[in-house]
């Protein structure tokens, strides 16, 4: 779930960068941070290693994609402040 949420955030981040919309930037930033936190929670509570079916691989992907979405959201927010 964290990876899907992060991917949604990345797509919204690219759109927010293209349009310089403040609302899209804040939404992307919050979506990325939620995906990052959700992936971190799953990674911290996973009982097995990679490939055991505990979701650790998906948690790592979710954290990575969430971090990318948060960075895009922060960049779009900074851009919207400078143009606004």
N, C-alpha and C positions, 0 to 999 in steps of 0.2 A: 504494500500500500504506500509506503514511503517513496518508493521509486516512481510509482505512477503520479503521486502528488508532486514530486520533484520535476518530472517531465512536463506536467501541466504548467508548473512555475517557469520552466525554461522557455516554453512556447510563449507564455504570457510576457515574459521578460523581453524576448525579441520584439514582440509587438509593441511593448511599452517603449523600447528604445527607438523604434521607427517612428512612433507617433509623439513622443515626448509628453505622454500623459501622466500626470501626477497620481491619479487614481489607480491606473494600471501598475505604476511603479510600486506603490505602497502594497497593493495586492500581491504582486510578484515577490516582494521582499518578505512579506508575512508567510506566503505559501512556501517559499524556500526555507525559512527558519523553522516552520512546522515540520516539513519533510526532514530536515536535518535533526531535529529533536526526536522525531518518531523513529528514524533510523538508528539514532544513538541509543534509544531506549531498547529497541529490539536487539541491537548488538550487545548491550550490557547484560541483557537477561537471557541470551541464547545459551542453551545448555551444551550444545555440541559444536564441532568445528565446521569448516566449510565442507559442503557436500554431504552433510548428515541429515539435511531436511529441517534444520532448526531455523532457517531463514537468515542466517548470518550473511550469506552472499547478497541477498536482496537488501539487507540492512546497509551493507557497505555501499552498494549502488545507490540506494536512497540517500545516504549521507552525502555522497559525491555529487549527485544531481541536485540535491537540495542546496548544497554550497554554491554550485554554479548558478542556480536560480536566485539565491540571495545576492550574489555578486552582481548579476544582471539587474536585479531590482534596485540595488543601491546605486548602480551607475545610472539607471534611468531616472531615479529620484534626484540625483545630483544634476543631471542634465535638465530635468524639468524645473529645478530651482533656478538654474542659470538663465533659462529662456523665459521664465515667468516673471 
